[in-house]
Amino acid sequence: MKLTKDEYTGERFLEFSLGKDRPGSLVHFVNDWPQLFKREEYNWRTFHLIHLYIEDDQMLGAVELQAMLLGFGFRVRLGLKNTERLLEIQERVKEIESLPHHEECNCQICQVTGE
């Protein structure tokens, strides 16, 4: 298990694995309350009174559950199996991360966004 901090939001989440031959899983805790008091920092505000969400992600071999009540909640994503598409994505991410900073990425996303 590893506690990780999201570089964009500053929120923390717990990464873990259900086995060495399975993709990573995570638990992410959610608190909607701060955005209600920091209006100038957000483009919009979302507050969950009651929220229950279950997803079976067959392409990436995972199951996800989100549950929230009165602005507090959690998201659990369980990686169940490595799929062909997941392995392709992981390989592409390794390629992009290995590029020197001065080289341009040639992936379709960067070509569209211009980043």
BARO-429018 format. One record per atom (N, C-alpha, C, O): x, y, z. Coordinates in steps of 0.001 Angstrom, whole numbers, plus 500000, padded with zeros to 6 digits. Layout:
BEGIN
XYZ
...
END
This chain:
BEGIN
500839498813500000
500000500000500000
500876501239500000
501953501270500596
500375502271499305
501148503510499218
500176504685499229
499223504714498450
500414505646500106
499616506863500161
500217507862499182
501403508181499268
499400508360498244
499873509239497180
499096510538497198
497908510559497521
499777511631496846
499136512944496773
498944513312495304
499897513260494526
497726513681494916
497429514093493554
498115515422493283
497941516374494042
498901515497492198
499676516714491931
498812517896491534
499257519036491665
497589517673491053
496739518773490618
495803519267491720
495662520473491919
495165518340492435
494188518749493441
494754518790494851
494186519443495726
495873518095495084
496437518041496427
495759517008497310
496151516830498463
494742516318496786
494053515296497567
494900514034497634
495702513756496742
494709513290498685
495473512060498881
494602510840498592
493391510851498811
495254509787498093
494557508537497874
495489507380498177
496710507531498157
494915506241498453
495657505052498845
495711504100497661
494673503693497140
496923503742497234
497105502786496141
497454501429496742
498215501351497707
496896500352496169
497214499009496624
496967498033495484
496401498404494456
497385496796495663
497191495781494637
496552494551495270
496842494197496412
495682493912494507
495037492693494979
495862491451494657
495459490338494996
496992491626494018
497887490530493650
498888491013492622
498641492004491935
500020490326492505
501064490818491610
500685490721490138
501259491439489319
499748489869489777
499334489747488382
498078490565488071
497452490381487027
497718491466488983
496539492314488787
496945493778488722
497950494175489313
496161494586488000
496476496024487953
496236496680489311
495600496102490193
496755497893489461
496626498622490718
495189498986491052
494343499132490170
494937499127492333
493636499543492850
493854500792493690
494984501113494059
492764501498493991
492914502686494817
491662502985495612
490561502559495263
491856503732496693
490765504270497507
491009505770497590
492096506210497963
490004506543497245
490108507998497216
488970508566498062
487803508273497802
489291509357499050
488274509962499907
487919511339499364
488795512080498918
486632511680499403
486134512912498794
485460513779499853
484703513289500691
485755515088499795
485139516068500680
484712517255499822
485564518006499346
483410517439499618
482883518531498795
482806519870499523
482603520897498875
482957519893500825
482717521098501607
483658522263501323
483175523393501257
484967522072501149
485861523231500959
485482524121499782
485645525338499860
484982523544498697
484658524365497529
483488525309497794
483325526293497072
482681525040498797
481558525928499117
482044527233499732
481374528260499626
483213527197500379
483720528370501078
484846529085500335
485273530164500746
485325528492499248
486386529098498447
485859529350497038
486362528774496073
484879530182496921
484189530394495653
485096530904494544
484924530518493388
486051531755494865
486901532341493831
487895531341493249
488463531609492190
488129530198493899
489110529232493429
488534528212492450
489289527440491859
487225528191492267
486602527166491439
485748527798490340
485112528832490547
485747527162489175
484885527618488080
483423527252488340
482516527982487941
483201526132489004
481859525702489368
481959524904490666
483047524510491084
480843524680491275
480793523927492526
479876522727492349
478814522819491733
480305521612492897
479499520394492882
479385519904494313
480386519792495020
478178519615494732
477966519103496084
477059517888495978
475980517968495391
477484516776496535
476710515533496476
475928515347497773
476516515120498831
474629515442497689
473797515131498856
473781513620499071
474132513128500143
473365512890498026
473384511427498035
473861510986496657
473318511417495640
474861510138496625
475416509712495345
475900508270495481
476685507959496376
475432507389494594
475896506006494552
476150505653493098
475278505841492249
477337505144492807
477756504897491431
478551503601491400
479476503416492190
478189502700490483
478918501447490313
479233501293488833
478356501454487985
480487500980488526
480901500833487136
481691499545486966
482568499232487772
481376498804485915
482128497618485525
482913497990484278
482353498019483183
484188498271484425
485037498726483329
485694497510482682
486779497096483088
485044496949481690
485536495734481051
486794495989480222
487671495128480149
486891497165479597
488043497466478763
489342497499479579
490376497022479112
489292498061480795
490483498174481630
490517497150482761
491434497173483581
489529496250482818
489540495160483784
489399495589485223
490146495124486084
488439496481485504
488287496984486872
486806497182487220
485942497231486344
486548497292488499
485225497623489025
485408498835489924
486360498900490701
484490499801489816
484596501025490598
483289501280491346
482201501067490811
483411501731492571
482263502085493404
482510503464493983
483578503730494533
481514504349493858
481562505660494502
480328505775495382
479225505425494962
480509506255496583
479394506474497491
479636507771498256
480723507991498790
478607508633498304
478730509904499014
477424510223499727
476336509893499256
477563510865500861
476412511312501633
476772512648502280
477754512745503016
475973513670502001
476150515007502558
477562515571502339
478139516183503238
478100515358501151
479386515948500792
480616515153501154
481719515532500761
480473514071501885
481602513212502239
481413511855501590
480300511335501527
482508511287501108
482383509979500493
483715509392500104
484772509856500530
483643508361499284
484847507675498850
484624507059497476
483495506865497026
485737506763496833
485734506053495560
486719504913495690
487867505123496083
486284503708495364
487142502530495403
487190501955493994
486151501671493399
488386501786493466
488570501170492160
489425499926492349
490573500009492788
488856498772492015
489551497506492166
489999497012490800
489168496755489929
491299496877490607
491841496317489378
491760494804489446
492424494186490277
490954494200488584
490705492768488665
491588491942487729
492028490852488094
491850492456486528
492670491688485588
493333492637484601
492821493720484316
494475492212484088
495169492963483051
494539492616481706
494539491457481292
494014493607481043
493446493389479713
494456493846478661
495418494549478971
494225493439477426
495122493831476340
495172495351476200
496248495915476005
494033496013476295
493974497477476155
494718498165477301
495429499144477073
494565497670478517
495269498241479673
496776498135479488
497500499092479760
497252496996479032
498686496812478820
499201497743477726
500320498246477828
498403497982476678
498781498927475624
498925500346476194
499889501051475895
497962500744477010
497996502087477607
499209502236478526
499898503254478478
499472501236479355
500610501297480261
501927501382479490
502838502102479900
502032500653478377
503242500702477554
503422502086476943
504538502603476891
502333502682476482
502402504017475880
502799505070476924
503584505969476625
502269504964478126
502638505895479198
504129505790479497
504785506811479701
504677504572479526
506120504398479755
506924505061478651
507952505682478921
506464504937477402
507158505575476283
507172507096476438
508204507738476242
506031507660476788
505918509109476938
506785509598478097
507472510611477973
506755508883479222
507550509289480381
509045509185480119
509829509897480746
509453508313479205
510876508152478925
511417509193477945
512630509282477756
510539509985477319
510988511014476384
511743512108477121
511310512545478187
512868512557476570
513531513730477160
512602514940477057
511771515010476152
512738515872477963
511823517015478003
511872517870476747
510894518551476438
512963517856476023
513065518695474835
512404518060473604
512188518735472597
512082516753473687
511444516103472550
509930516283472606
509342516355473685
509323516353471461
507870516482471365
507230515099471404
507764514147470834
506114514992472060
505345513756472059
504549513702470760
504065514733470290
504408512525470178
503650512407468934
502304511700469123
501717511216468155
501822511642470349
500530510989470567
499406511902470072
499586513115469967
498275511326469777
497157512079469217
496630513130470187
496176514191469758
496681512856471471
496157513808472456
496973515093472447
496410516187472429
498305514963472458
499161516152472454
499013516935471151
499097518163471151
498792516224470034
498606516914468757
497323517732468764
497267518803468158
496301517242469437
495027517964469473
495106519159470426
494664520255470082
495668518954471626
495697520011472641
496857520966472450
496828522079472974
497876520555471713
499033521411471502
499981521463472680
500844522340472730
499849520556473624
500743520537474806
502017519794474487
502890519669475346
END
